[in-house]
Amino acid sequence: MKRAEVGNIIEFREGLQGIVEKVNENSVIVDLSYMDNYRDLELEQRTVVNHKNYKVIKEASL
């Protein structure tokens, strides 16, 4: 499994997507406001996702 890097877009838990803001040893901090329907879902803006629980769907462009 490929670990995410800052700026990558990841998908996790039933289709939620976000931009990785910080990479920790066991998890990443993700900004969920990337999603178009973010406000409709009434979620917090940021969340923590374990490395085992996501997949990278788009890598950050340099």
Secondary structure, 3 states (H helix, E strand, C coil): CCCCCCCCEEEECCCEEEEEEEECCCEEEEEHHHCCCHHHHCCCCEEEEEHHHEEEEECCCC
